[in-house]
Structure formats: structure tokens, C-alpha cells
């Protein structure tokens, strides 16, 4: 069994060791080491990465007591130099120690125990056994957890026997009965845990609670610690600076300026809708003047299909006509009536579209179609118009 350097020397980043086993399986390469500081997946914490003899480590996992390292290719030598990706390791240590502290504060302030922990690439989450958290409670949790960080309490880990557990006030009884590892935050909590942790709470840096949401009857808290929280803050400041420049105002006045912009936008939208309604009325008068028999047919050059649909709806609501409208802006066409005409729109499209490379369909009273080119659209339009007008 390999020596677990991530427990005995958690700050180690480079070491020499020997390969004890190696194998290839389905085009992938795996090795075990005499001693390893690469932490395998487990307890909600992702594995470490780095290099072995300059070869990238892509995965580390525990299988039947052995720690296997998946590498891009097998090293040629048995004696190897290993290097740990410290930035990734320290990030995981900050998040995991932060989780322990956050869970302890949730238990103290809410009486809610943490049931699960997940450390993702963007943020970490804990699920606590309460139905909900108020904004005031979440703020109080964040304030208290950061106060404990500032206290810079010691965090230490050690192994105990099952018998020694009787004297330790654990948050939760561990499932294992041997090789039980305790992570203790001085004066805060004792927790059975196999993950990697910082030495003092001060190294967590900061904990930012982002939000909470309901998850299977519990409250899931999203949070970031340390460098992740700083990166999130910097990104938020960058966004605020862009908005400040865009609205030509200070950060503190952005919300007020945005509310004013929304009000102006609503007013402009109402004015545009009114103008569109007036324009539609003028267009309808012009279109009605060109009606041939019971058929109103017209091709628009710039109108969107949505605008054309709205116009067709208004026309059929107010007049007993067969309406055939097309737009070359996106090569689409609509055929519709209010039920007073004998034309089955969908059936007509189904029977005739294929000859013009059109695709579409519809019901007896309304159908629509699209064409690959302007020429195909206009050819179909003229064929349909002529057939309907001639009756």
C-alpha cells in the first residue's frame, strides 16, 4: 500500500518515488506509486493533478485500497520525479476547509446539519437539512463564518481508533470502523474526513455565500472560498466598471440609473407599438385598395415574418378575405382566412410547395412556408395568387 504523502506532508509539491505497478487498459495508462501526494477522488473533493516524470497526470482514484494514477503514457523509468499542481491542491484545501467551517456555523445558527458536500470547478455547495434560509440568516452565516476565519484557528488532522471515538464530540458518526481520520477546527468542531485541509482558518481567506436553493427538501448553499471568492469579486467589479462607463455614472448609482433606463425603455416601447399600430392601419387601407375579388395578395421587401403574421391576423379578423402575404426579408409566406373562404390552406401548401422547394404546412384556415431563395418564394406566390384570383 502506498504511503499517503497528502496526509503526512500536505504541503509537499515535489518528491521522488518508485513505480510499483503499471498497466495499459483500453488505450489508457495507469500506475501505482510507492509514495504519492496525489489525492484521489473522494468525500466530495476532486483529485489532484500534476506530472510524473514530466508526464501529465489526468486522473487519480482509489480502487480496492490502491491509489491509481492515470497518465498520458507510461514512464520509461521505475524511479520517477513527481510534481503536484499546487494551485489546484491549495484551491481544494481552501474550499474543503471552508466547507467544514461553513457547516459548523450552519449547525450553530440554524441547527441544520450538512448532509452532503460537492466541490465543483466553479463553486462548492453544501446541502443542509432545513427547508429554507432567509436573506437575514444567510447574511448572518456569512458574517460569522468569516469572523471565525479572522480568528485564525488551528486546523489539524489525526487518526483514531473506533474506541477513541467515544471521547470525541463528532458532528456525525463515520461509516468506517478503522483508519478513522479526524479533522479538528480548534474550538469549533470535530469531523471524520479524508480530505486535504489548510493548517489555519486564516488560510481559507474569505467565504462568500452566493445563494441558496431548495434541493430535495433541503437547502443547498452555493459558496466560494479564498482565491475563487477573490476572482468572483474581481469579475463582479469588472462588470460594474463596464456598466458604470456605459451609463456614465458611479458604481453606487448604477441601480438608480438602470431603473431610469428601464423606465425610458418602456416608454419608448409603448411609443413604437403605437406607431406600429398606426402604420398597420395605413398599410391595411392601402392593401384593401388592391383587393382582387376575395383575394388580398402582397409581397413585402423588409417586413419580418412576425410583423406579417400580425398584419394577416388583423386583416382576417376584420375582413372576409383570403389573405396571401409574403416577405423577401426571410423568404417566407402565409396563407390565411377567417373560415369564410373555401380554400384549405394546409392542403394547398402540401400539394404545391414541393415544386418550388418550399417547406411548411398548416390547417384549413392558416398555413405558412419558407423557401431557400427569393426566386422560389416569388414564383410560388405568383402561381398561388393567379390561381386564387382566377378562381
C-alpha positions in Angstrom: 0.0 0.0 0.0 1.3 3.4 -1.0 2.5 6.0 1.6 -0.1 8.8 1.5 2.0 11.9 1.5 -1.1 14.1 1.2 -1.7 13.2 4.8 1.9 13.1 6.2 3.2 16.1 4.2 0.2 18.0 2.9 2.3 21.0 1.6 4.7 18.8 -0.4 4.8 19.7 -4.1 7.7 17.6 -5.4 9.1 14.2 -4.4 11.0 11.2 -5.7 9.5 7.7 -5.6 9.2 4.4 -7.4 6.5 2.9 -9.6 5.2 -0.3 -8.0 2.7 -1.3 -10.7 1.8 -0.2 -14.3 -0.8 -1.3 -16.8 -2.5 -0.4 -20.1 -6.2 -0.8 -20.4 -8.3 0.1 -23.5 -5.7 2.6 -24.7 -5.3 4.3 -21.2 -2.3 4.1 -18.9 -2.3 3.6 -15.1 0.4 3.3 -12.5 0.7 3.0 -8.7 3.5 4.6 -6.7 5.4 3.7 -3.6 4.6 7.1 -2.1 2.1 9.6 -3.5 1.0 13.1 -2.7 -1.7 13.0 -5.4 -5.1 12.9 -3.6 -7.6 10.6 -5.2 -11.3 11.4 -5.8 -13.3 11.1 -2.6 -15.5 12.8 0.0 -16.8 15.4 -2.4 -13.3 16.5 -3.3 -11.8 16.1 -6.8 -8.4 14.5 -7.3 -5.1 16.3 -7.6 -3.2 16.6 -10.9 0.4 17.3 -11.9 3.1 15.3 -13.6 5.1 12.1 -13.1 8.5 12.1 -14.8 7.2 15.1 -16.8 4.1 13.1 -18.0 0.7 14.6 -17.2 -1.5 13.0 -14.6 -5.1 13.2 -15.8 -6.9 11.3 -13.0 -6.3 9.7 -9.6 -8.6 7.2 -8.0 -8.8 4.7 -5.2 -9.6 1.1 -6.1 -9.5 -1.8 -3.6 -7.1 0.1 -1.4 -4.7 1.0 -4.2 -4.2 4.6 -5.5 -4.1 4.5 -9.2 -2.7 7.4 -11.3 -3.9 7.7 -14.9 -1.1 9.2 -17.0 -0.9 10.2 -20.7 1.7 7.5 -21.3 3.8 5.1 -19.2 7.1 6.4 -17.8 10.2 4.6 -19.1 11.9 4.5 -15.7 10.8 2.9 -12.4 12.3 5.7 -10.3 10.3 8.9 -11.0 10.1 12.5 -10.0 6.5 13.7 -9.2 5.3 17.3 -9.2 1.9 18.4 -7.8 -0.2 21.1 -9.3 -0.2 23.2 -6.1 -2.6 25.8 -7.3 -5.3 23.2 -7.8 -4.4 21.4 -4.5 -4.5 24.7 -2.5 -7.8 25.7 -4.1 -9.3 22.3 -3.0 -7.9 22.8 0.5 -9.4 26.2 0.8 -12.8 25.1 -0.4 -12.9 21.9 1.8 -11.7 23.6 5.0 -14.2 26.4 4.2 -16.9 23.8 3.9 -16.2 22.4 7.3 -16.3 25.9 8.9 -19.4 26.8 7.0 -21.1 23.6 8.0 -20.2 24.2 11.7 -21.7 27.7 11.6 -24.9 26.4 9.9 -25.3 23.9 12.6 -24.7 26.5 15.3 -27.0 29.2 13.9 -29.7 27.2 12.1 -29.5 23.8 13.9 -29.1 22.4 10.4 -26.6 19.6 9.8 -24.8 19.2 6.5 -25.8 16.1 4.6 -23.6 16.4 1.5 -20.8 18.4 0.0 -19.8 18.9 -3.6 -16.7 20.8 -4.8 -17.2 21.8 -8.4 -15.0 23.7 -10.9 -16.8 27.0 -10.4 -18.2 26.8 -6.9 -18.9 24.5 -4.0 -22.2 23.5 -2.4 -23.5 22.0 0.8 -26.9 20.6 1.4 -28.2 21.4 5.0 -31.2 19.7 6.5 -33.5 22.7 6.8 -36.4 23.7 4.5 -35.3 27.3 3.9 -33.0 30.1 4.7 -34.0 33.8 4.9 -31.7 36.5 3.4 -31.0 37.7 7.0 -30.0 34.2 8.1 -27.7 33.7 5.1 -26.0 37.1 5.8 -25.6 36.1 9.5 -24.0 32.8 8.4 -21.6 34.6 6.1 -20.6 37.2 8.8 -20.0 34.5 11.4 -18.0 32.2 9.2 -15.7 35.0 8.2 -15.3 36.1 11.8 -14.1 32.6 12.5 -11.6 32.8 9.6 -10.2 36.0 11.1 -9.7 34.2 14.4 -7.1 32.1 12.5 -8.0 28.9 14.4 -5.7 25.9 14.0 -6.9 23.0 11.8 -5.4 19.7 12.5 -6.0 16.1 11.4 -5.2 12.8 13.1 -6.2 9.1 13.0 -8.0 7.5 15.9 -9.3 4.0 16.8 -13.0 3.2 16.9 -12.7 3.1 20.7 -11.2 6.6 20.9 -14.3 8.0 19.1 -16.3 7.7 22.3 -14.4 10.7 23.7 -14.7 12.9 20.6 -17.9 15.0 20.0 -18.2 14.2 16.3 -20.8 16.0 14.2 -21.7 12.7 12.5 -20.6 9.1 13.3 -18.4 7.8 10.5 -19.3 4.7 8.5 -15.8 3.2 8.6 -14.6 1.4 11.8 -10.8 1.6 11.2 -8.3 4.2 9.9 -10.7 6.9 11.1 -9.2 10.3 10.3 -10.5 13.3 12.3 -10.3 16.9 11.1 -10.5 19.3 14.0 -11.1 23.0 13.8 -9.8 24.3 17.2 -12.8 25.2 19.4 -15.3 24.7 16.6 -15.9 21.1 15.5 -14.6 17.6 15.1 -15.4 15.8 11.8 -14.4 12.5 10.3 -12.9 13.4 6.9 -10.4 12.0 4.4 -9.8 15.3 2.5 -6.9 17.8 2.4 -7.1 20.9 4.5 -5.2 24.1 5.3 -3.4 24.5 8.6 -5.3 27.5 9.9 -8.7 29.1 9.2 -6.9 32.2 8.1 -5.6 30.4 5.0 -9.2 30.0 3.8 -9.0 33.7 3.1 -12.7 34.5 2.8 -16.0 32.7 2.3 -18.7 34.2 0.1 -22.2 32.7 0.3 -23.6 33.2 -3.2 -27.1 31.9 -2.9 -29.3 29.1 -1.6 -31.9 27.0 -3.3 -34.3 24.2 -2.4 -33.0 20.7 -3.2 -34.9 17.6 -2.3 -36.4 19.1 0.8 -33.1 20.6 2.0 -31.4 23.9 1.5 -28.4 23.9 -0.9 -25.9 26.7 -0.2 -23.6 27.8 -3.0 -20.3 29.4 -1.9 -16.7 30.2 -2.9 -13.6 30.4 -0.7 -10.2 32.1 -0.9 -8.9 32.7 -4.4 -12.2 31.7 -6.0 -14.0 34.3 -4.0 -11.4 36.9 -4.9 -11.7 36.0 -8.6 -15.5 36.2 -8.4 -15.2 39.7 -6.7 -12.8 40.9 -9.4 -15.1 39.7 -12.1 -18.1 41.5 -10.5 -16.0 44.7 -10.2 -15.1 44.4 -13.9 -18.8 44.1 -14.8 -19.7 47.1 -12.6 -16.9 49.2 -14.2 -18.2 48.4 -17.7 -21.8 49.3 -16.6 -20.5 52.5 -14.9 -18.8 53.5 -18.1 -21.8 52.5 -20.3 -24.3 54.5 -18.1 -21.7 57.3 -17.4 -22.3 57.0 -13.6 -20.6 55.8 -10.5 -20.9 52.2 -9.2 -23.2 53.2 -6.3 -25.7 54.9 -8.8 -25.8 52.1 -11.3 -29.1 50.6 -10.0 -30.8 54.0 -10.0 -29.5 54.7 -13.5 -30.6 51.3 -14.7 -34.1 51.8 -13.2 -34.3 55.1 -15.1 -33.1 53.4 -18.3 -35.8 50.7 -17.9 -38.5 53.3 -17.5 -37.3 55.2 -20.6 -37.2 51.8 -22.5 -40.8 51.0 -21.5 -41.9 54.5 -22.7 -40.1 54.1 -26.0 -41.5 50.6 -26.5 -45.0 51.9 -25.9 -44.4 54.7 -28.4 -43.1 52.2 -31.0 -46.1 49.9 -30.5 -48.4 52.9 -31.0 -46.6 53.9 -34.2 -46.7 50.3 -35.5 -50.4 50.1 -34.8 -51.0 53.4 -36.7 -48.7 52.2 -39.5 -50.6 48.9 -39.7 -53.8 50.8 -40.1 -52.4 52.8 -43.0 -51.0 49.6 -44.6 -54.3 47.8 -44.3 -56.1 50.7 -46.1 -53.5 50.6 -48.9 -53.7 46.8 -49.2 -57.5 46.7 -49.2 -57.5 49.1 -52.2 -55.7 46.4 -54.2 -58.0 43.5 -53.4 -59.0 41.4 -56.4 -62.3 39.7 -55.8 -62.0 38.0 -52.5 -58.1 37.8 -52.6 -55.7 40.2 -50.9 -52.1 39.3 -52.1 -48.9 41.3 -51.4 -45.2 40.9 -51.2 -43.2 42.9 -48.6 -39.5 43.6 -49.0 -38.4 44.4 -45.5 -41.2 43.3 -43.1 -40.4 40.5 -40.7 -42.4 37.3 -40.7 -43.8 38.1 -37.2 -44.9 41.6 -38.3 -46.5 40.0 -41.4 -48.4 37.4 -39.2 -49.7 40.2 -37.0 -50.9 42.1 -40.1 -52.6 38.9 -41.5 -54.4 38.3 -38.2 -55.7 41.8 -38.1 -56.9 41.6 -41.8 -58.7 38.3 -41.3 -60.3 39.4 -38.1 -61.9 42.5 -39.8 -62.5 41.3 -43.3 -63.8 38.2 -45.1 -60.8 37.7 -47.4 -58.3 35.1 -48.5 -55.0 36.7 -47.4 -51.8 35.8 -49.1 -48.7 37.7 -47.8 -45.0 37.1 -48.5 -41.8 38.7 -47.3 -38.4 38.6 -49.1 -36.7 39.6 -45.9 -36.6 35.9 -44.8 -38.3 34.2 -47.8 -41.5 33.2 -46.0 -45.2 33.2 -46.9 -48.5 33.0 -45.1 -52.0 32.0 -46.5 -54.9 32.5 -44.2 -58.7 33.4 -43.8 -61.3 33.5 -41.1 -63.3 30.5 -42.3 -65.4 32.2 -44.9 -63.3 31.0 -47.8 -63.4 27.6 -49.4 -59.6 27.2 -49.7 -58.0 24.6 -47.5 -54.7 26.4 -46.8 -52.7 23.5 -45.4 -53.8 21.1 -48.1 -52.9 23.7 -50.8 -49.4 24.1 -49.4 -48.9 20.3 -49.1 -49.9 19.8 -52.8 -47.9 22.7 -54.3 -44.8 23.5 -52.2 -42.6 20.7 -53.5 -42.5 22.1 -57.0 -40.9 25.3 -55.5 -38.6 23.7 -52.9 -40.8 25.2 -50.2 -41.3 23.6 -46.7 -44.2 24.2 -44.5 -47.8 23.4 -43.7 -50.8 24.3 -41.6 -54.6 23.9 -41.0 -57.6 24.6 -43.2 -57.6 28.3 -42.2 -53.9 29.1 -42.0 -50.6 27.8 -43.4 -47.1 29.1 -43.6 -43.9 28.1 -45.5 -40.3 29.0 -46.1 -38.2 28.9 -49.3 -34.5 28.5 -50.0 -34.4 31.6 -52.3 -36.2 34.8 -53.2 -36.9 33.4 -56.7 -38.6 30.3 -55.3 -40.7 32.4 -53.0 -41.9 34.8 -55.7 -42.6 32.0 -58.2 -44.8 30.2 -55.6 -46.5 33.5 -54.6 -47.4 34.4 -58.2 -48.6 30.9 -59.0 -50.9 30.9 -55.9 -52.1 34.4 -56.4 -53.1 33.7 -60.1 -54.9 30.5 -59.1 -56.9 32.2 -56.3 -57.8 35.3 -58.3 -58.9 33.3 -61.3 -60.9 31.1 -59.0 
